[in-house]
């Protein structure tokens, strides 16, 4: 029998709501058709934002949205996306399918979307093909409330008051699609560009995110930190509030990622092992960052993560559209558990991506919309937002998987806010259920409530069967002598509240 022990006295860190953030790039049907439609499309919308999608996202609890990219950010010129839609400049989206981008979704539309969602903003600036002036004027356009050329232009375009930027990314993947730069070169560009991301409202400071490494590229992390951090007696400054890290789970490797829906047991466990690998990445990059940021002020920003497979047959390969199964639910669960357990350093994260792209939480087809298994995990986990993570351990945990890809059967995180606990447990075993005892270190439990997401590993929601996978009440749990006892089914994620 596995035994989960929650040490209510040992807090590991505060779980920022932004750790459950999302990402929407100008890519495929992520924004157009997914979030944003023509107001006369026949699909119910408010100012172009799909009513069904916004309602579902609000219920799921979206704390933050990143936009406009991704690779698209470093070829995006913001002035092309303001003013009357009919006069906006069209461009070719060279990264994603070579389609024409008409810029009908721009700055004003983004802030209208986040207004409807009620979430924080994460805007990515253009370092790869843009200029310091362009980035500086965009920040002025968005956030300056006084009299200036850019604030007057914003008012002319219909928005009197400035908006709030919570996070601003200075470039994206500048080691690759954002300019193929060396870390030293990017580090110096970062120092320069971020200087002109002005703080126009001291009461609403913009947190600046520096472009960090791809996966385990510790050389990039080290060289960027060496370049950006200025050290002198009594003075250490990295000019950043966060360092981004990107990591995708490619079960079959980068060249042949594998099918999103057709996989065997061995591929399942390879996927789980790769999902768990993100904890190693957090540790190695945090260790380097800690050498420069000794006061733990700079957050690790995991602003692109999730499962990435071969796109669905018959769809545009540049649109990155893929289905979503219980395998993705487990990827989301174990990843969010890891983020919780490293909340002392992981301060924000964005799953890639929100709608119709990669590991999305929602899929749309015309006027139809479905919630994916990943959606239901985020809904279950929203109780972790703005809570304190407390240490959780598992005794007598089973070793499962294959000889090549061994993984533990169970994985857990726990948090508390205002005396209310949420414990999320993932069972990565696709064949076996496990009896479990759950207890607090020094406090007897009296009653618990729980929900569960569980089905066969290939289970998915389709437009013909939209509720094949959902979050359901779990009643097969009882408290005896202050200890909660239950059996977690195979291929399941359990959320326990007390």
N, C-alpha and C positions, 0 to 999 in steps of 0.2 A: 504494500500500500504506500502510495506517495504521500508525503507530508509537507504541506506548505505552511511555513511559519512567517508571519508578518510581525516585524519588530516596530511597534508603534512609536518607539522612542528614538529611532534612528532615521532622521530625514536625510535623503540623498541630494535633494535639490528641489527647486520650485519648477513645476511644469508650466511653462508659458503656453497660453492657448495657441500661439502661433506655431507650436510644434505640430499641430494638426492642420497646417496650412495647405493651400492648393495652388495649382499652376495652370494658367491658360495662355497658350501661345497662339500666334497666327499660324495655325498648322491644321491642314485638313478641314474637318468639320467641327473643330473644337470650339471656335467662336461663332463663325457663320454657320447657321442651322442648329448648332448646339446650344449656345447661349443667346445669340442675337439673330433676329429675323426682321424682315421688312414689316413695318407697322401694318401694312395692308395685306400681309401674307395669308390671313385666315387663321393663323395660329395665335391663340390668345397671348397678348404681350402688353407690357407697360413700357412705353418709350423704346420699343424694340426688344426688350428683355423678356424671354419666354416666361410666362407666369408659372407654368408647371415646373420648370426647372428651378426657378428662383424659390418657389415654395418648398420644393424638396431639399434644396441646399440649405435653406434656413432651418428646416427641421433637423437636418443632419448636424448643423452647428459649424458652419464655415467661419473660422476666426480671421483668415487672411487670404488674399489672392495676389499672386504674382503675375505680372504682365509687362511688356508684350512678348517676351521671350526670356530665355532660350536663344538659339542661334538667330532667330528673326530679329532679336533686339539690336544686334550689331550691324543690321542693314536697314533699320527703321529710322526714318527721319520724321520727327514728330509733327513738323509743320505741314506735312502732307496729309495729316489726319485731323485737321481742324477746319472750321469754316463750313460753308454750305456743302452738303454731301455731293451735290451734282458737279461742283467745281474742284473737288479734291483730286489730287494727282494719283494716277494709277501706277502700279509698279509690278514687276515680276518677282514672285516669291521664289527666289533661286534655291533656297534650302529645301523647301517642302513642296515638291510636285511641279514646280515651274508654272504654277497657275497665276492668274492675274489677281493681285490684291488691290481692291478699289478704295481702301482706306475709309470705308464707311463706318468702321468701328475704330475710333481714335480716343484721344484723351478724354473728351467730354463724355463719351459713351462708357469708357472704363469707370469713371467716377460715378456715373449714374448707376452702373451695375453694382458697385460696392456700396452705394447708398441703399439700394434695394436689399442687398444681402446683409447690410449692417456689419461689415467686416473691415479689418485693417487693410492697408494698401502696401504693396511691394512693387515698386516700379523699377524696371531695368533700363539703364541708360546705354547709349551707343558709344563705345570706345573704338571698336574695330574699324568702322568706316565713318565715324562722326568726328566732331571737333569739340574742343573745350567750350567754345562759345555756344554751340548748339545745345550741349548738355546744360550749361549754366542758364541759358535763356529758357529752357524747358522747365527747370526747377523754379525759376522766377515766374513763369507763366502759371504754374500750378499752385504756388504757395505764397506769393507776395500779395499783401493786402493793401499796400500803399499805391502811390502814383508812379508808374513806370511804363515804358513802352510795352512790355509783355503783359502787365496787369491790365492795361488799357485794351490790348488785343483780346485778352480773355473776356473782358466785359463786352467788347464788341461782338464776340461770338456767343454771348448769351449767358455768361455766368459771372455774376457780380462779385461774389465772395470767393476767396481763395479756398482751395482744398487742403487736405492734410496728407502728406506722404509720411508713412510710418517707417518704411525701409526703402533705401535707394541702392540698387546694385550698380556699381561702376564697372560696366562691361559684363560679359558672360563667356565662359569657356574660352578665354583669350589664349589658352594653350592650343586651341583647335579652331573651331568655326569662327571664333571671335577675333581672328587675326594671326594665328599660328606664331605666337610670340614666345620669346624666352621668358623665364620667370623674372630675371633681373630687369628686362625691358618693360614688361608689364608692371612690375613693382614701381618703377619710376613714373610710368604713365599714370598709375593709380594715384600716386602722391600728387601729381599735377592736377588730374581731373577732379579728384575729390575736394581740392582746395576751393573750387568754384561751385560746389554743391552747397550753396549758402543756406545758413539757418536764419530764415527771415522771421520766424516766430519762435522765440526762445522757449515759450511755453509748450510748443509742439515740435521738439527737436527731431530731425531726420536721422535715423540710424543708417550709417553707411556700411555697405557690404562689399568687401574686397573679393575679387575672383580667386578662388582657391583651386585645389588640385582635382585632377581626374582620377578617381578611384584611389590607388595606393601610391601615387606619385609624391613621395615624401620630399624629393629634391625640389619640386615646385613649391611646396609649403615652406620649406626651409629658406629657399632663396627669396621668395616673396617677403617672408618675415624679416630676413636680413636687410632687405632693401627698404621696406616700409617703416620699420620700427626705428625711431630715433632714440638713442639712449645716452643719457648724460647724468651726472650726479643729481639725484633727486628728481629726475625727469625721464619718464618712459612714455612714448607716444607712437602708436601704430597707425594713427589717422583712420582707424576703422573701428566699427562696433561689432562686425561679424566677418568671418572668413567662410566662404561657401565651399562645399564638397559635393560632387556629383557621383552617384553610384546607381547603376541599373543591374537588375538580375537578368542575365541572359542564360537560360538553362543549357542551351546547346552551343554557347559561344557566340562571339560577335558576328561571324559570317553566316552561321546557320543557327539562328536563335531558337528554332523549334516552334511547333504549333501551340497556339494559346489553348486549344481544346483537346488535342489528341496527344496524349503522353502516357508513358507506362509508369510502373512503380519506381523504377530506378531513376527516371527523369524527375519524378516528384521529389525524391529525397535529395537529388542533386540541386533542385530548386531551393529546397529548405536550407541546405547547407550554404548556398550562395546568399540567401536572404540573411542568415545569421552572420555572415561575413562582415556586414556593415558595422557590427560592434567592434571588430578588429580595426576597421578604418577610423572609427571615432577615437579609439585609444591611441593609435599611432600619430594621428594629426593633432589630437589634443596634447599629447606629450611634447610635440614640437612647439605648438602655440604657447604652452605653459612656460617655455624657456624665455619667451619674450614678454608675454602677458602674465606677469607673476601675481597680479591681483585678481585674475580670473574675470576681467571686465569684457573681454572679447568673446562673443559667442561663436560656436561652431554652427554653421547654417547649412543644413542638409536640404538645399532647395531644389534638387531633382533626385527622386528615388522612385523605385517601383519595378514591376516586371515588364520586360520588353521582349516580345516574341515576333515571329514573322507575321506580317499583316494578314488580315482575313482574305482568303482566296477571292478573286474577282474585284477587289477594291484597289484604288490607286496606291501603289507602294509608297508614295511620298506622303500619304495621309496618316500612316501609322495607326490605322483602325484595327482594334483587336477585341475579341470577346474576353469575358471575365468569368472565372470559375471559382470553385472553393479553393483552388490552389492560390489564387490571388487574395482571397480572404485571409488565408494563413500567412502569406507574405506581409500583408498589411498589419496583421495582428502582432507577429513577432517583431516587425520593424518598429511599430509604435511602442511596444513593450521595451525595446532596447532604448529608444529615445527617452522614455520615461526614466529608465534606470540610469541614464547619463544626463539627466536634466541639469546637473551642475554646470555642464559645458554646452550641451545642445539647446540652443535658445530659439530656434525656428527651423521649420522644415516644410517642404512642399512636395506632395506626391505629384507625379507626372502621369497623366494630366487630368484635368477636371471632367471634361466631356468628350466622348468620341475619339480620344487619342490615348494610346498606351493603356496604363492601368487606371482607367477612368472610373468614377463613381456613378456616372450616369451615361446611358446611351440613348440617342434619339434617332428616329426615322420618320421624317415628315412631321406630322402632328403627334406621333407616338413618342412615349418616353418610358424607359425602364430604369430601375435602380439595380446596380450590380451587387454581387456579394461584397465587394470592397466597400460600397456605400454603407452596408449594414454593420460592418466593423467600425467605421468611423462614427456611426450613430451610437453604437454600444460604448465606444471609448470617449465620447464627448464629456462624460463625467470626470475624466482626468484633467480637463482643461482648468487651469488656474488653481490646481491643487498642489499639495506637497507630496513628492514621491517618498515613500518609506521603504526600507529594505525588506525584500522578500526573498526567501530561500526555499529550495525544494530538496527534501531528503528522500532517499530511496527512489530517485528518478531513473526510469529505464533508459538504456541505450538502444537506439533503433537505427533504421536506415540500412545502408549497404556497407560492405567492407571499404569501398571507395569513398562513400559519402555518409559517414556516421553522424547522427544528430541525437540530441536528447528528445525523449518523447514529449515532455511538458516544458513549458516556458511561461514566465509570469511577470507581472509588474503590479504594484499596488500604490494607491494614493489616498490622501485624506484631505478634506476641506470642510471646515466648520463641523468637525466631528463625524463627518460622513465618509465612509470608506468605499472605494471601488477597487476590486481585484479582478484583473483580466488574465485568464488562463488559456493558453493555446495547446492543443494536443495535435502534434504533427504526425502521429501514427495513423496510417490510413486503414489499419486492420483491427487494432485493439482499443478497447476502452480501458480506463484505469480508475480503480477506487482511490479516492483522495480524502485526506483529512486536512482541514484548514483551520488554523487557530492564530490568535494574537499572542504575542510573547507573554503579556502579563494581564490581559483583560479577557474575561469570559464573554463569548458571544451569546446573545439571547435569541435573535431571530435574523434571518437573512432573506433576501430576494435575489433572483437571478434571471438572466436571459441568455439565450444560446443561438449561435449560428452554426448549423451542422447539416451536411448532406454528403452524398458520395463525392469523391474528389473531382469528378468531371462535371458535377452539377453546375448549371448556369441559368441565368434568367434570359429569356428571349421575348420577342414581341408577341409571340403566340402563348408563351407561358411566363409571364413577368414576375411571378411570385414563387418560382421553384425553390429559390433560396431566400430566406428572410430571417429576421431576428424574432425569436419566439420566447415566450415565458418558459422558464425551466423550473419545474416544481419538484423534481426528484432530488431534493436537497433538504436535509434536516439538521437540527442542532441538538447534540447530546453532550451534557456536562461541559458546556461552554465551547464545544468544538463543532464546526460544520462538517458534515460528511455527505459525500456525493460520489457518483461515478461519472466521469467525463467521457462522452462517447468518442469513437474514432473520428478523426478529421473534423475537429470542432473547436470553437472559440466560445468561452464562457465568461460572462460578466457578472460578478457577484457584488451585491451592495449590502452594507449593514451599517 
